[in-house]
């Protein structure tokens, strides 16, 4: 289980199914998604929309 922390958002790659839901809800265009990785860029304001919408809970706040 690899957990990355990017811009205050934690990301569990083992749970992510790369559906793109987080990209669609990000109002700051701060999430970059490829077919096998996700990056949260410095544009992130930690609004947490991606965390709340993730259907597989691959994203979390920094305290999760």
PDBQT receptor file of N, H, CA, C and O in Angstrom, charges set to zero:
ATOM      1  N   UNK A   1       0.848  -1.177   0.000  1.00  0.00    +0.000 N 
ATOM      2  CA  UNK A   1       0.000   0.000   0.000  1.00  0.00    +0.000 C 
ATOM      3  C   UNK A   1       0.892   1.238   0.000  1.00  0.00    +0.000 C 
ATOM      4  O   UNK A   1       1.592   1.513   0.975  1.00  0.00    +0.000 OA
ATOM      5  N   UNK A   2       0.858   1.962  -1.080  1.00  0.00    +0.000 N 
ATOM      6  H   UNK A   2       0.289   1.739  -1.871  1.00  0.00    +0.000 HD
ATOM      7  CA  UNK A   2       1.628   3.194  -1.198  1.00  0.00    +0.000 C 
ATOM      8  C   UNK A   2       0.694   4.384  -0.981  1.00  0.00    +0.000 C 
ATOM      9  O   UNK A   2      -0.338   4.504  -1.641  1.00  0.00    +0.000 OA
ATOM     10  N   UNK A   3       1.065   5.246  -0.063  1.00  0.00    +0.000 N 
ATOM     11  H   UNK A   3       1.904   5.147   0.473  1.00  0.00    +0.000 HD
ATOM     12  CA  UNK A   3       0.294   6.465   0.173  1.00  0.00    +0.000 C 
ATOM     13  C   UNK A   3       1.190   7.654  -0.142  1.00  0.00    +0.000 C 
ATOM     14  O   UNK A   3       2.255   7.815   0.455  1.00  0.00    +0.000 OA
ATOM     15  N   UNK A   4       0.755   8.480  -1.078  1.00  0.00    +0.000 N 
ATOM     16  H   UNK A   4      -0.110   8.349  -1.563  1.00  0.00    +0.000 HD
ATOM     17  CA  UNK A   4       1.478   9.706  -1.403  1.00  0.00    +0.000 C 
ATOM     18  C   UNK A   4       0.691  10.867  -0.817  1.00  0.00    +0.000 C 
ATOM     19  O   UNK A   4      -0.539  10.842  -0.767  1.00  0.00    +0.000 OA
ATOM     20  N   UNK A   5       1.417  11.878  -0.377  1.00  0.00    +0.000 N 
ATOM     21  H   UNK A   5       2.416  11.898  -0.417  1.00  0.00    +0.000 HD
ATOM     22  CA  UNK A   5       0.771  13.084   0.109  1.00  0.00    +0.000 C 
ATOM     23  C   UNK A   5       1.180  14.220  -0.821  1.00  0.00    +0.000 C 
ATOM     24  O   UNK A   5       2.355  14.577  -0.913  1.00  0.00    +0.000 OA
ATOM     25  N   UNK A   6       0.195  14.776  -1.502  1.00  0.00    +0.000 N 
ATOM     26  H   UNK A   6      -0.759  14.486  -1.427  1.00  0.00    +0.000 HD
ATOM     27  CA  UNK A   6       0.448  15.845  -2.465  1.00  0.00    +0.000 C 
ATOM     28  C   UNK A   6      -0.439  17.022  -2.126  1.00  0.00    +0.000 C 
ATOM     29  O   UNK A   6      -1.663  16.899  -2.110  1.00  0.00    +0.000 OA
ATOM     30  N   UNK A   7       0.165  18.150  -1.856  1.00  0.00    +0.000 N 
ATOM     31  H   UNK A   7       1.160  18.250  -1.869  1.00  0.00    +0.000 HD
ATOM     32  CA  UNK A   7      -0.580  19.383  -1.590  1.00  0.00    +0.000 C 
ATOM     33  C   UNK A   7      -1.594  19.205  -0.455  1.00  0.00    +0.000 C 
ATOM     34  O   UNK A   7      -2.653  19.832  -0.469  1.00  0.00    +0.000 OA
ATOM     35  N   UNK A   8      -1.277  18.361   0.522  1.00  0.00    +0.000 N 
ATOM     36  H   UNK A   8      -0.417  17.852   0.534  1.00  0.00    +0.000 HD
ATOM     37  CA  UNK A   8      -2.177  18.155   1.649  1.00  0.00    +0.000 C 
ATOM     38  C   UNK A   8      -3.260  17.119   1.425  1.00  0.00    +0.000 C 
ATOM     39  O   UNK A   8      -4.098  16.900   2.300  1.00  0.00    +0.000 OA
ATOM     40  N   UNK A   9      -3.254  16.475   0.261  1.00  0.00    +0.000 N 
ATOM     41  H   UNK A   9      -2.573  16.653  -0.449  1.00  0.00    +0.000 HD
ATOM     42  CA  UNK A   9      -4.222  15.421  -0.052  1.00  0.00    +0.000 C 
ATOM     43  C   UNK A   9      -3.459  14.102  -0.138  1.00  0.00    +0.000 C 
ATOM     44  O   UNK A   9      -2.472  14.003  -0.868  1.00  0.00    +0.000 OA
ATOM     45  N   UNK A  10      -3.903  13.102   0.592  1.00  0.00    +0.000 N 
ATOM     46  H   UNK A  10      -4.704  13.182   1.185  1.00  0.00    +0.000 HD
ATOM     47  CA  UNK A  10      -3.257  11.798   0.497  1.00  0.00    +0.000 C 
ATOM     48  C   UNK A  10      -3.922  10.984  -0.616  1.00  0.00    +0.000 C 
ATOM     49  O   UNK A  10      -5.110  11.133  -0.901  1.00  0.00    +0.000 OA
ATOM     50  N   UNK A  11      -3.120  10.125  -1.229  1.00  0.00    +0.000 N 
ATOM     51  H   UNK A  11      -2.155  10.004  -0.997  1.00  0.00    +0.000 HD
ATOM     52  CA  UNK A  11      -3.568   9.351  -2.384  1.00  0.00    +0.000 C 
ATOM     53  C   UNK A  11      -3.093   7.917  -2.246  1.00  0.00    +0.000 C 
ATOM     54  O   UNK A  11      -1.898   7.662  -2.099  1.00  0.00    +0.000 OA
ATOM     55  N   UNK A  12      -4.033   6.981  -2.293  1.00  0.00    +0.000 N 
ATOM     56  H   UNK A  12      -5.004   7.188  -2.412  1.00  0.00    +0.000 HD
ATOM     57  CA  UNK A  12      -3.703   5.556  -2.252  1.00  0.00    +0.000 C 
ATOM     58  C   UNK A  12      -3.870   4.983  -3.650  1.00  0.00    +0.000 C 
ATOM     59  O   UNK A  12      -4.985   4.752  -4.118  1.00  0.00    +0.000 OA
ATOM     60  N   UNK A  13      -2.750   4.760  -4.299  1.00  0.00    +0.000 N 
ATOM     61  H   UNK A  13      -1.844   4.948  -3.919  1.00  0.00    +0.000 HD
ATOM     62  CA  UNK A  13      -2.756   4.255  -5.670  1.00  0.00    +0.000 C 
ATOM     63  C   UNK A  13      -3.398   2.870  -5.756  1.00  0.00    +0.000 C 
ATOM     64  O   UNK A  13      -4.021   2.545  -6.767  1.00  0.00    +0.000 OA
ATOM     65  N   UNK A  14      -3.257   2.055  -4.716  1.00  0.00    +0.000 N 
ATOM     66  H   UNK A  14      -2.751   2.320  -3.895  1.00  0.00    +0.000 HD
ATOM     67  CA  UNK A  14      -3.807   0.703  -4.748  1.00  0.00    +0.000 C 
ATOM     68  C   UNK A  14      -5.329   0.693  -4.768  1.00  0.00    +0.000 C 
ATOM     69  O   UNK A  14      -5.931  -0.307  -5.159  1.00  0.00    +0.000 OA
ATOM     70  N   UNK A  15      -5.963   1.789  -4.355  1.00  0.00    +0.000 N 
ATOM     71  H   UNK A  15      -5.474   2.602  -4.037  1.00  0.00    +0.000 HD
ATOM     72  CA  UNK A  15      -7.425   1.862  -4.379  1.00  0.00    +0.000 C 
ATOM     73  C   UNK A  15      -7.963   2.556  -5.631  1.00  0.00    +0.000 C 
ATOM     74  O   UNK A  15      -9.088   2.289  -6.054  1.00  0.00    +0.000 OA
ATOM     75  N   UNK A  16      -7.179   3.428  -6.212  1.00  0.00    +0.000 N 
ATOM     76  H   UNK A  16      -6.265   3.645  -5.868  1.00  0.00    +0.000 HD
ATOM     77  CA  UNK A  16      -7.632   4.245  -7.341  1.00  0.00    +0.000 C 
ATOM     78  C   UNK A  16      -7.915   3.394  -8.575  1.00  0.00    +0.000 C 
ATOM     79  O   UNK A  16      -7.103   2.551  -8.958  1.00  0.00    +0.000 OA
ATOM     80  N   UNK A  17      -9.073   3.620  -9.192  1.00  0.00    +0.000 N 
ATOM     81  H   UNK A  17      -9.733   4.304  -8.881  1.00  0.00    +0.000 HD
ATOM     82  CA  UNK A  17      -9.394   2.920 -10.443  1.00  0.00    +0.000 C 
ATOM     83  C   UNK A  17      -9.325   3.865 -11.646  1.00  0.00    +0.000 C 
ATOM     84  O   UNK A  17      -9.750   3.515 -12.747  1.00  0.00    +0.000 OA
ATOM     85  N   UNK A  18      -8.782   5.076 -11.420  1.00  0.00    +0.000 N 
ATOM     86  H   UNK A  18      -8.437   5.361 -10.526  1.00  0.00    +0.000 HD
ATOM     87  CA  UNK A  18      -8.528   6.045 -12.488  1.00  0.00    +0.000 C 
ATOM     88  C   UNK A  18      -9.789   6.398 -13.272  1.00  0.00    +0.000 C 
ATOM     89  O   UNK A  18      -9.762   6.528 -14.496  1.00  0.00    +0.000 OA
ATOM     90  N   UNK A  19     -10.889   6.550 -12.545  1.00  0.00    +0.000 N 
ATOM     91  H   UNK A  19     -10.910   6.445 -11.550  1.00  0.00    +0.000 HD
ATOM     92  CA  UNK A  19     -12.172   6.840 -13.180  1.00  0.00    +0.000 C 
ATOM     93  C   UNK A  19     -12.277   8.290 -13.667  1.00  0.00    +0.000 C 
ATOM     94  O   UNK A  19     -13.055   8.580 -14.576  1.00  0.00    +0.000 OA
ATOM     95  N   UNK A  20     -11.501   9.199 -13.069  1.00  0.00    +0.000 N 
ATOM     96  H   UNK A  20     -10.869   8.963 -12.330  1.00  0.00    +0.000 HD
ATOM     97  CA  UNK A  20     -11.523  10.595 -13.495  1.00  0.00    +0.000 C 
ATOM     98  C   UNK A  20     -12.553  11.470 -12.799  1.00  0.00    +0.000 C 
ATOM     99  O   UNK A  20     -12.685  12.649 -13.126  1.00  0.00    +0.000 OA
ATOM    100  N   UNK A  21     -13.278  10.913 -11.855  1.00  0.00    +0.000 N 
ATOM    101  H   UNK A  21     -13.171   9.955 -11.589  1.00  0.00    +0.000 HD
ATOM    102  CA  UNK A  21     -14.281  11.700 -11.148  1.00  0.00    +0.000 C 
ATOM    103  C   UNK A  21     -13.650  12.882 -10.426  1.00  0.00    +0.000 C 
ATOM    104  O   UNK A  21     -14.206  13.980 -10.432  1.00  0.00    +0.000 OA
ATOM    105  N   UNK A  22     -12.516  12.671  -9.815  1.00  0.00    +0.000 N 
ATOM    106  H   UNK A  22     -12.064  11.779  -9.810  1.00  0.00    +0.000 HD
ATOM    107  CA  UNK A  22     -11.830  13.747  -9.091  1.00  0.00    +0.000 C 
ATOM    108  C   UNK A  22     -11.425  14.883 -10.025  1.00  0.00    +0.000 C 
ATOM    109  O   UNK A  22     -11.531  16.057  -9.669  1.00  0.00    +0.000 OA
ATOM    110  N   UNK A  23     -10.966  14.533 -11.207  1.00  0.00    +0.000 N 
ATOM    111  H   UNK A  23     -10.880  13.579 -11.497  1.00  0.00    +0.000 HD
ATOM    112  CA  UNK A  23     -10.575  15.539 -12.209  1.00  0.00    +0.000 C 
ATOM    113  C   UNK A  23     -11.790  16.372 -12.597  1.00  0.00    +0.000 C 
ATOM    114  O   UNK A  23     -11.696  17.592 -12.731  1.00  0.00    +0.000 OA
ATOM    115  N   UNK A  24     -12.915  15.719 -12.775  1.00  0.00    +0.000 N 
ATOM    116  H   UNK A  24     -12.991  14.728 -12.666  1.00  0.00    +0.000 HD
ATOM    117  CA  UNK A  24     -14.137  16.401 -13.215  1.00  0.00    +0.000 C 
ATOM    118  C   UNK A  24     -14.669  17.398 -12.184  1.00  0.00    +0.000 C 
ATOM    119  O   UNK A  24     -15.251  18.415 -12.561  1.00  0.00    +0.000 OA
ATOM    120  N   UNK A  25     -14.479  17.123 -10.890  1.00  0.00    +0.000 N 
ATOM    121  H   UNK A  25     -14.006  16.297 -10.584  1.00  0.00    +0.000 HD
ATOM    122  CA  UNK A  25     -15.033  18.017  -9.870  1.00  0.00    +0.000 C 
ATOM    123  C   UNK A  25     -14.056  19.079  -9.370  1.00  0.00    +0.000 C 
ATOM    124  O   UNK A  25     -14.448  19.966  -8.611  1.00  0.00    +0.000 OA
ATOM    125  N   UNK A  26     -12.815  19.004  -9.776  1.00  0.00    +0.000 N 
ATOM    126  H   UNK A  26     -12.496  18.284 -10.393  1.00  0.00    +0.000 HD
ATOM    127  CA  UNK A  26     -11.819  19.970  -9.283  1.00  0.00    +0.000 C 
ATOM    128  C   UNK A  26     -12.034  21.335  -9.928  1.00  0.00    +0.000 C 
ATOM    129  O   UNK A  26     -11.877  21.470 -11.141  1.00  0.00    +0.000 OA
ATOM    130  N   UNK A  27     -12.391  22.351  -9.138  1.00  0.00    +0.000 N 
ATOM    131  H   UNK A  27     -12.519  22.241  -8.153  1.00  0.00    +0.000 HD
ATOM    132  CA  UNK A  27     -12.658  23.663  -9.710  1.00  0.00    +0.000 C 
ATOM    133  C   UNK A  27     -11.401  24.433 -10.098  1.00  0.00    +0.000 C 
ATOM    134  O   UNK A  27     -11.492  25.493 -10.716  1.00  0.00    +0.000 OA
ATOM    135  N   UNK A  28     -10.230  23.911  -9.740  1.00  0.00    +0.000 N 
ATOM    136  H   UNK A  28     -10.156  23.049  -9.238  1.00  0.00    +0.000 HD
ATOM    137  CA  UNK A  28      -8.977  24.612  -9.992  1.00  0.00    +0.000 C 
ATOM    138  C   UNK A  28      -8.100  23.905 -11.024  1.00  0.00    +0.000 C 
ATOM    139  O   UNK A  28      -6.962  24.313 -11.260  1.00  0.00    +0.000 OA
ATOM    140  N   UNK A  29      -8.627  22.851 -11.635  1.00  0.00    +0.000 N 
ATOM    141  H   UNK A  29      -9.551  22.520 -11.443  1.00  0.00    +0.000 HD
ATOM    142  CA  UNK A  29      -7.867  22.091 -12.628  1.00  0.00    +0.000 C 
ATOM    143  C   UNK A  29      -6.513  21.654 -12.056  1.00  0.00    +0.000 C 
ATOM    144  O   UNK A  29      -5.482  21.758 -12.721  1.00  0.00    +0.000 OA
ATOM    145  N   UNK A  30      -6.537  21.165 -10.815  1.00  0.00    +0.000 N 
ATOM    146  H   UNK A  30      -7.375  21.080 -10.275  1.00  0.00    +0.000 HD
ATOM    147  CA  UNK A  30      -5.311  20.847 -10.094  1.00  0.00    +0.000 C 
ATOM    148  C   UNK A  30      -4.939  19.362 -10.111  1.00  0.00    +0.000 C 
ATOM    149  O   UNK A  30      -3.925  18.971  -9.533  1.00  0.00    +0.000 OA
ATOM    150  N   UNK A  31      -5.751  18.540 -10.769  1.00  0.00    +0.000 N 
ATOM    151  H   UNK A  31      -6.575  18.858 -11.238  1.00  0.00    +0.000 HD
ATOM    152  CA  UNK A  31      -5.487  17.101 -10.772  1.00  0.00    +0.000 C 
ATOM    153  C   UNK A  31      -5.168  16.641 -12.180  1.00  0.00    +0.000 C 
ATOM    154  O   UNK A  31      -5.918  16.882 -13.126  1.00  0.00    +0.000 OA
ATOM    155  N   UNK A  32      -4.031  15.969 -12.288  1.00  0.00    +0.000 N 
ATOM    156  H   UNK A  32      -3.422  15.773 -11.519  1.00  0.00    +0.000 HD
ATOM    157  CA  UNK A  32      -3.613  15.399 -13.571  1.00  0.00    +0.000 C 
ATOM    158  C   UNK A  32      -3.685  13.886 -13.447  1.00  0.00    +0.000 C 
ATOM    159  O   UNK A  32      -3.161  13.302 -12.499  1.00  0.00    +0.000 OA
ATOM    160  N   UNK A  33      -4.334  13.268 -14.405  1.00  0.00    +0.000 N 
ATOM    161  H   UNK A  33      -4.759  13.743 -15.175  1.00  0.00    +0.000 HD
ATOM    162  CA  UNK A  33      -4.560  11.828 -14.362  1.00  0.00    +0.000 C 
ATOM    163  C   UNK A  33      -4.042  11.185 -15.634  1.00  0.00    +0.000 C 
ATOM    164  O   UNK A  33      -4.348  11.630 -16.740  1.00  0.00    +0.000 OA
ATOM    165  N   UNK A  34      -3.252  10.130 -15.462  1.00  0.00    +0.000 N 
ATOM    166  H   UNK A  34      -3.004   9.769 -14.563  1.00  0.00    +0.000 HD
ATOM    167  CA  UNK A  34      -2.834   9.322 -16.599  1.00  0.00    +0.000 C 
ATOM    168  C   UNK A  34      -3.479   7.953 -16.429  1.00  0.00    +0.000 C 
ATOM    169  O   UNK A  34      -4.273   7.756 -15.509  1.00  0.00    +0.000 OA
ATOM    170  N   UNK A  35      -3.157   7.026 -17.283  1.00  0.00    +0.000 N 
ATOM    171  H   UNK A  35      -2.512   7.185 -18.030  1.00  0.00    +0.000 HD
ATOM    172  CA  UNK A  35      -3.816   5.723 -17.173  1.00  0.00    +0.000 C 
ATOM    173  C   UNK A  35      -3.351   4.911 -15.971  1.00  0.00    +0.000 C 
ATOM    174  O   UNK A  35      -3.965   3.899 -15.633  1.00  0.00    +0.000 OA
ATOM    175  N   UNK A  36      -2.255   5.352 -15.314  1.00  0.00    +0.000 N 
ATOM    176  H   UNK A  36      -1.756   6.174 -15.589  1.00  0.00    +0.000 HD
ATOM    177  CA  UNK A  36      -1.804   4.600 -14.140  1.00  0.00    +0.000 C 
ATOM    178  C   UNK A  36      -1.210   5.467 -13.030  1.00  0.00    +0.000 C 
ATOM    179  O   UNK A  36      -0.483   4.955 -12.178  1.00  0.00    +0.000 OA
ATOM    180  N   UNK A  37      -1.500   6.745 -13.024  1.00  0.00    +0.000 N 
ATOM    181  H   UNK A  37      -2.091   7.161 -13.715  1.00  0.00    +0.000 HD
ATOM    182  CA  UNK A  37      -1.027   7.601 -11.939  1.00  0.00    +0.000 C 
ATOM    183  C   UNK A  37      -1.878   8.856 -11.841  1.00  0.00    +0.000 C 
ATOM    184  O   UNK A  37      -2.566   9.238 -12.787  1.00  0.00    +0.000 OA
ATOM    185  N   UNK A  38      -1.818   9.479 -10.690  1.00  0.00    +0.000 N 
ATOM    186  H   UNK A  38      -1.259   9.168  -9.921  1.00  0.00    +0.000 HD
ATOM    187  CA  UNK A  38      -2.561  10.695 -10.418  1.00  0.00    +0.000 C 
ATOM    188  C   UNK A  38      -1.605  11.670  -9.735  1.00  0.00    +0.000 C 
ATOM    189  O   UNK A  38      -0.842  11.283  -8.850  1.00  0.00    +0.000 OA
ATOM    190  N   UNK A  39      -1.650  12.910 -10.142  1.00  0.00    +0.000 N 
ATOM    191  H   UNK A  39      -2.270  13.225 -10.861  1.00  0.00    +0.000 HD
ATOM    192  CA  UNK A  39      -0.836  13.958  -9.528  1.00  0.00    +0.000 C 
ATOM    193  C   UNK A  39      -1.741  15.115  -9.145  1.00  0.00    +0.000 C 
ATOM    194  O   UNK A  39      -2.634  15.492  -9.903  1.00  0.00    +0.000 OA
ATOM    195  N   UNK A  40      -1.509  15.672  -7.973  1.00  0.00    +0.000 N 
ATOM    196  H   UNK A  40      -0.783  15.365  -7.358  1.00  0.00    +0.000 HD
ATOM    197  CA  UNK A  40      -2.207  16.873  -7.549  1.00  0.00    +0.000 C 
ATOM    198  C   UNK A  40      -1.179  17.997  -7.589  1.00  0.00    +0.000 C 
ATOM    199  O   UNK A  40      -0.153  17.934  -6.913  1.00  0.00    +0.000 OA
ATOM    200  N   UNK A  41      -1.457  19.007  -8.372  1.00  0.00    +0.000 N 
ATOM    201  H   UNK A  41      -2.291  19.058  -8.921  1.00  0.00    +0.000 HD
ATOM    202  CA  UNK A  41      -0.481  20.065  -8.617  1.00  0.00    +0.000 C 
ATOM    203  C   UNK A  41      -0.584  21.199  -7.602  1.00  0.00    +0.000 C 
ATOM    204  O   UNK A  41      -1.450  21.205  -6.728  1.00  0.00    +0.000 OA
ATOM    205  N   UNK A  42       0.313  22.139  -7.746  1.00  0.00    +0.000 N 
ATOM    206  H   UNK A  42       1.016  22.134  -8.457  1.00  0.00    +0.000 HD
ATOM    207  CA  UNK A  42       0.351  23.291  -6.842  1.00  0.00    +0.000 C 
ATOM    208  C   UNK A  42      -0.868  24.191  -6.976  1.00  0.00    +0.000 C 
ATOM    209  O   UNK A  42      -1.049  25.098  -6.163  1.00  0.00    +0.000 OA
ATOM    210  N   UNK A  43      -1.705  23.965  -7.977  1.00  0.00    +0.000 N 
ATOM    211  H   UNK A  43      -1.558  23.228  -8.637  1.00  0.00    +0.000 HD
ATOM    212  CA  UNK A  43      -2.954  24.717  -8.127  1.00  0.00    +0.000 C 
ATOM    213  C   UNK A  43      -3.985  24.348  -7.054  1.00  0.00    +0.000 C 
ATOM    214  O   UNK A  43      -4.972  25.059  -6.869  1.00  0.00    +0.000 OA
ATOM    215  N   UNK A  44      -3.755  23.247  -6.355  1.00  0.00    +0.000 N 
ATOM    216  H   UNK A  44      -2.952  22.670  -6.506  1.00  0.00    +0.000 HD
ATOM    217  CA  UNK A  44      -4.689  22.740  -5.346  1.00  0.00    +0.000 C 
ATOM    218  C   UNK A  44      -4.860  23.747  -4.207  1.00  0.00    +0.000 C 
ATOM    219  O   UNK A  44      -3.881  24.276  -3.680  1.00  0.00    +0.000 OA
ATOM    220  N   UNK A  45      -6.108  24.001  -3.840  1.00  0.00    +0.000 N 
ATOM    221  H   UNK A  45      -6.903  23.571  -4.268  1.00  0.00    +0.000 HD
ATOM    222  CA  UNK A  45      -6.419  24.886  -2.717  1.00  0.00    +0.000 C 
ATOM    223  C   UNK A  45      -6.979  24.099  -1.526  1.00  0.00    +0.000 C 
ATOM    224  O   UNK A  45      -7.447  24.692  -0.554  1.00  0.00    +0.000 OA
ATOM    225  N   UNK A  46      -6.931  22.796  -1.600  1.00  0.00    +0.000 N 
ATOM    226  H   UNK A  46      -6.551  22.314  -2.390  1.00  0.00    +0.000 HD
ATOM    227  CA  UNK A  46      -7.444  21.894  -0.573  1.00  0.00    +0.000 C 
ATOM    228  C   UNK A  46      -8.932  22.115  -0.305  1.00  0.00    +0.000 C 
ATOM    229  O   UNK A  46      -9.368  22.103   0.846  1.00  0.00    +0.000 OA
ATOM    230  N   UNK A  47      -9.704  22.315  -1.364  1.00  0.00    +0.000 N 
ATOM    231  H   UNK A  47      -9.350  22.325  -2.299  1.00  0.00    +0.000 HD
ATOM    232  CA  UNK A  47     -11.158  22.461  -1.218  1.00  0.00    +0.000 C 
ATOM    233  C   UNK A  47     -11.809  21.137  -0.841  1.00  0.00    +0.000 C 
ATOM    234  O   UNK A  47     -12.926  21.118  -0.323  1.00  0.00    +0.000 OA
ATOM    235  N   UNK A  48     -11.117  20.030  -1.098  1.00  0.00    +0.000 N 
ATOM    236  H   UNK A  48     -10.210  20.046  -1.518  1.00  0.00    +0.000 HD
ATOM    237  CA  UNK A  48     -11.534  18.674  -0.730  1.00  0.00    +0.000 C 
ATOM    238  C   UNK A  48     -12.661  18.111  -1.587  1.00  0.00    +0.000 C 
ATOM    239  O   UNK A  48     -13.198  17.052  -1.263  1.00  0.00    +0.000 OA
ATOM    240  N   UNK A  49     -13.034  18.785  -2.667  1.00  0.00    +0.000 N 
ATOM    241  H   UNK A  49     -12.598  19.646  -2.931  1.00  0.00    +0.000 HD
ATOM    242  CA  UNK A  49     -14.064  18.228  -3.550  1.00  0.00    +0.000 C 
ATOM    243  C   UNK A  49     -13.680  16.836  -4.021  1.00  0.00    +0.000 C 
ATOM    244  O   UNK A  49     -14.525  15.941  -4.058  1.00  0.00    +0.000 OA
ATOM    245  N   UNK A  50     -12.420  16.643  -4.382  1.00  0.00    +0.000 N 
ATOM    246  H   UNK A  50     -11.734  17.370  -4.352  1.00  0.00    +0.000 HD
ATOM    247  CA  UNK A  50     -11.962  15.343  -4.869  1.00  0.00    +0.000 C 
ATOM    248  C   UNK A  50     -12.085  14.268  -3.789  1.00  0.00    +0.000 C 
ATOM    249  O   UNK A  50     -12.455  13.129  -4.074  1.00  0.00    +0.000 OA
ATOM    250  N   UNK A  51     -11.774  14.639  -2.560  1.00  0.00    +0.000 N 
ATOM    251  H   UNK A  51     -11.473  15.564  -2.329  1.00  0.00    +0.000 HD
ATOM    252  CA  UNK A  51     -11.850  13.689  -1.446  1.00  0.00    +0.000 C 
ATOM    253  C   UNK A  51     -13.294  13.256  -1.216  1.00  0.00    +0.000 C 
ATOM    254  O   UNK A  51     -13.575  12.069  -1.050  1.00  0.00    +0.000 OA
ATOM    255  N   UNK A  52     -14.198  14.216  -1.207  1.00  0.00    +0.000 N 
ATOM    256  H   UNK A  52     -13.969  15.180  -1.341  1.00  0.00    +0.000 HD
ATOM    257  CA  UNK A  52     -15.607  13.913  -0.937  1.00  0.00    +0.000 C 
ATOM    258  C   UNK A  52     -16.252  13.086  -2.042  1.00  0.00    +0.000 C 
ATOM    259  O   UNK A  52     -17.146  12.285  -1.767  1.00  0.00    +0.000 OA
ATOM    260  N   UNK A  53     -15.816  13.265  -3.287  1.00  0.00    +0.000 N 
ATOM    261  H   UNK A  53     -15.091  13.916  -3.511  1.00  0.00    +0.000 HD
ATOM    262  CA  UNK A  53     -16.486  12.615  -4.420  1.00  0.00    +0.000 C 
ATOM    263  C   UNK A  53     -15.876  11.255  -4.794  1.00  0.00    +0.000 C 
ATOM    264  O   UNK A  53     -16.520  10.472  -5.492  1.00  0.00    +0.000 OA
ATOM    265  N   UNK A  54     -14.673  10.967  -4.353  1.00  0.00    +0.000 N 
ATOM    266  H   UNK A  54     -14.149  11.603  -3.786  1.00  0.00    +0.000 HD
ATOM    267  CA  UNK A  54     -13.990   9.736  -4.790  1.00  0.00    +0.000 C 
ATOM    268  C   UNK A  54     -14.809   8.501  -4.416  1.00  0.00    +0.000 C 
ATOM    269  O   UNK A  54     -15.032   8.249  -3.232  1.00  0.00    +0.000 OA
ATOM    270  N   UNK A  55     -15.256   7.734  -5.403  1.00  0.00    +0.000 N 
ATOM    271  H   UNK A  55     -15.074   7.940  -6.364  1.00  0.00    +0.000 HD
ATOM    272  CA  UNK A  55     -16.128   6.592  -5.119  1.00  0.00    +0.000 C 
ATOM    273  C   UNK A  55     -15.432   5.422  -4.441  1.00  0.00    +0.000 C 
ATOM    274  O   UNK A  55     -16.090   4.566  -3.849  1.00  0.00    +0.000 OA
ATOM    275  N   UNK A  56     -14.099   5.380  -4.523  1.00  0.00    +0.000 N 
ATOM    276  H   UNK A  56     -13.565   6.075  -5.004  1.00  0.00    +0.000 HD
ATOM    277  CA  UNK A  56     -13.361   4.260  -3.904  1.00  0.00    +0.000 C 
ATOM    278  C   UNK A  56     -12.501   4.714  -2.725  1.00  0.00    +0.000 C 
ATOM    279  O   UNK A  56     -11.712   3.933  -2.193  1.00  0.00    +0.000 OA
ATOM    280  N   UNK A  57     -12.654   5.970  -2.320  1.00  0.00    +0.000 N 
ATOM    281  H   UNK A  57     -13.295   6.604  -2.752  1.00  0.00    +0.000 HD
ATOM    282  CA  UNK A  57     -11.930   6.541  -1.182  1.00  0.00    +0.000 C 
ATOM    283  C   UNK A  57     -10.423   6.450  -1.322  1.00  0.00    +0.000 C 
ATOM    284  O   UNK A  57      -9.709   6.210  -0.348  1.00  0.00    +0.000 OA
ATOM    285  N   UNK A  58      -9.944   6.645  -2.550  1.00  0.00    +0.000 N 
ATOM    286  H   UNK A  58     -10.523   6.840  -3.341  1.00  0.00    +0.000 HD
ATOM    287  CA  UNK A  58      -8.499   6.634  -2.804  1.00  0.00    +0.000 C 
ATOM    288  C   UNK A  58      -7.852   7.942  -2.383  1.00  0.00    +0.000 C 
ATOM    289  O   UNK A  58      -6.639   8.001  -2.182  1.00  0.00    +0.000 OA
ATOM    290  N   UNK A  59      -8.651   8.988  -2.248  1.00  0.00    +0.000 N 
ATOM    291  H   UNK A  59      -9.637   8.940  -2.411  1.00  0.00    +0.000 HD
ATOM    292  CA  UNK A  59      -8.132  10.291  -1.839  1.00  0.00    +0.000 C 
ATOM    293  C   UNK A  59      -8.615  10.600  -0.429  1.00  0.00    +0.000 C 
ATOM    294  O   UNK A  59      -9.722  10.234  -0.036  1.00  0.00    +0.000 OA
ATOM    295  N   UNK A  60      -7.767  11.274   0.313  1.00  0.00    +0.000 N 
ATOM    296  H   UNK A  60      -6.867  11.572  -0.006  1.00  0.00    +0.000 HD
ATOM    297  CA  UNK A  60      -8.135  11.637   1.679  1.00  0.00    +0.000 C 
ATOM    298  C   UNK A  60      -7.476  12.926   2.099  1.00  0.00    +0.000 C 
ATOM    299  O   UNK A  60      -6.525  13.381   1.464  1.00  0.00    +0.000 OA
ATOM    300  N   UNK A  61      -7.971  13.511   3.154  1.00  0.00    +0.000 N 
ATOM    301  H   UNK A  61      -8.744  13.141   3.669  1.00  0.00    +0.000 HD
ATOM    302  CA  UNK A  61      -7.350  14.687   3.724  1.00  0.00    +0.000 C 
ATOM    303  C   UNK A  61      -6.040  14.320   4.369  1.00  0.00    +0.000 C 
ATOM    304  O   UNK A  61      -5.780  13.140   4.602  1.00  0.00    +0.000 OA
ATOM    305  N   UNK A  62      -5.218  15.283   4.659  1.00  0.00    +0.000 N 
ATOM    306  H   UNK A  62      -5.430  16.242   4.469  1.00  0.00    +0.000 HD
ATOM    307  CA  UNK A  62      -3.893  15.010   5.217  1.00  0.00    +0.000 C 
ATOM    308  C   UNK A  62      -3.955  14.363   6.593  1.00  0.00    +0.000 C 
ATOM    309  O   UNK A  62      -2.970  13.774   7.038  1.00  0.00    +0.000 OA
ATOM    310  N   UNK A  63      -5.082  14.458   7.267  1.00  0.00    +0.000 N 
ATOM    311  H   UNK A  63      -5.883  14.936   6.905  1.00  0.00    +0.000 HD
ATOM    312  CA  UNK A  63      -5.214  13.860   8.600  1.00  0.00    +0.000 C 
ATOM    313  C   UNK A  63      -5.827  12.470   8.572  1.00  0.00    +0.000 C 
ATOM    314  O   UNK A  63      -6.058  11.879   9.627  1.00  0.00    +0.000 OA
ATOM    315  N   UNK A  64      -6.097  11.930   7.374  1.00  0.00    +0.000 N 
ATOM    316  H   UNK A  64      -5.909  12.409   6.517  1.00  0.00    +0.000 HD
ATOM    317  CA  UNK A  64      -6.710  10.587   7.270  1.00  0.00    +0.000 C 
ATOM    318  C   UNK A  64      -5.652   9.533   7.100  1.00  0.00    +0.000 C 
ATOM    319  O   UNK A  64      -5.972   8.348   6.996  1.00  0.00    +0.000 OA
TER     320      UNK A  64
